Amino acid sequence: MISKETLFALSLFPYLGFLWFISRSPQMPRLALYGFYGTLVFVGVTIPAGIYAKVAYGEALANIDWLHGGAEVFLTLSNILLVLGFRQAVKNLGSREQGTGDR
């Protein structure tokens, strides 16, 4: 059976492909795109934080609150960017539809 670490590493390749495709779409809201890239930053921060937790404390990252919380901040910021980006896109789409419906 494949280990969870290997599966995690392999899952980065489809995600990078996803980022490549959505970054080329003119319909993709820029702010939401930054949120998706922020998720990649979260992964990049979580890996060394997890290693540090294991080496320094002999524990999993989830058991070291200050490290885990610090890493989760990046995920929270990514999620905020995603929500704000798609919210703005929906508002823009709604205002465009209202503008053409009045004619």
C-alpha positions as CSV (number, residue, x, y, z in Angstrom):
1,M,0.0,0.0,0.0
2,I,1.2,3.5,-0.8
3,S,2.2,5.7,2.2
4,K,0.4,8.9,3.0
5,E,3.6,10.9,2.6
6,T,4.0,9.5,-1.0
7,L,0.4,10.1,-1.8
8,F,0.7,13.6,-0.5
9,A,3.8,14.3,-2.7
10,L,2.1,12.8,-5.7
11,S,-1.0,14.9,-5.2
12,L,1.1,18.0,-5.8
13,F,1.4,17.2,-9.6
14,P,-2.3,17.3,-10.4
15,Y,-2.7,20.5,-8.3
16,L,0.2,22.1,-10.2
17,G,-1.6,21.1,-13.4
18,F,-4.8,22.6,-12.1
19,L,-3.0,25.9,-11.3
20,W,-1.5,25.9,-14.8
21,F,-4.8,25.6,-16.5
22,I,-6.8,28.0,-14.3
23,S,-4.0,30.7,-14.6
24,R,-4.6,30.7,-18.3
25,S,-8.3,31.2,-18.1
26,P,-9.5,34.8,-18.6
27,Q,-12.6,34.0,-16.7
28,M,-10.7,33.1,-13.5
29,P,-10.9,35.9,-10.9
30,R,-7.4,37.1,-10.1
31,L,-8.0,37.3,-6.4
32,A,-9.3,33.7,-6.3
33,L,-6.3,32.6,-8.4
34,Y,-4.1,34.1,-5.7
35,G,-6.0,32.1,-3.1
36,F,-5.3,28.8,-5.0
37,Y,-1.7,29.7,-5.1
38,G,-1.8,30.6,-1.4
39,T,-2.9,27.0,-0.8
40,L,0.4,25.9,-2.4
41,V,2.2,28.3,0.0
42,F,0.3,26.7,2.9
43,V,1.6,23.3,1.8
44,G,5.1,24.8,1.5
45,V,4.9,26.1,5.1
46,T,3.3,23.1,6.6
47,I,6.0,20.6,5.5
48,P,9.0,22.3,7.3
49,A,6.7,23.0,10.3
50,G,5.8,19.4,10.5
51,I,9.5,18.3,10.2
52,Y,10.4,20.8,12.9
53,A,7.6,19.6,15.2
54,K,8.9,16.0,14.8
55,V,12.6,16.9,15.3
56,A,12.3,19.4,18.1
57,Y,9.3,18.0,20.0
58,G,9.0,14.4,18.9
59,E,5.4,15.1,18.1
60,A,3.1,15.5,15.1
61,L,2.5,19.0,13.9
62,A,-1.2,18.8,15.0
63,N,0.0,18.4,18.6
64,I,2.1,21.6,18.7
65,D,-0.4,24.4,18.9
66,W,1.7,27.4,18.1
67,L,3.3,25.7,15.0
68,H,0.0,24.2,13.8
69,G,-1.8,27.5,14.3
70,G,0.9,29.4,12.5
71,A,0.7,27.1,9.5
72,E,-3.1,27.2,9.4
73,V,-3.0,31.0,9.1
74,F,-1.8,30.5,5.5
75,L,-4.7,28.2,4.8
76,T,-7.1,30.7,6.3
77,L,-5.7,33.6,4.2
78,S,-5.9,31.4,1.1
79,N,-9.5,30.6,1.8
80,I,-10.3,34.3,2.4
81,L,-8.8,35.2,-1.0
82,L,-10.8,32.5,-2.7
83,V,-14.1,33.6,-1.2
84,L,-13.4,37.3,-1.9
85,G,-12.3,36.6,-5.5
86,F,-15.3,34.5,-6.3
87,R,-17.7,36.9,-4.5
88,Q,-16.4,39.7,-6.6
89,A,-16.8,37.6,-9.8
90,V,-20.4,36.8,-8.9
91,K,-21.2,40.5,-8.2
92,N,-19.6,41.5,-11.5
93,L,-21.6,38.9,-13.4
94,G,-24.8,40.0,-11.7
95,S,-24.2,43.6,-12.5
96,R,-23.5,42.8,-16.1
97,E,-26.6,40.8,-16.4
98,Q,-28.7,43.6,-14.9
99,G,-27.1,46.1,-17.3
100,T,-28.0,44.1,-20.4
101,G,-31.5,43.1,-19.1
102,D,-32.6,46.8,-18.8
103,R,-32.1,47.5,-22.5
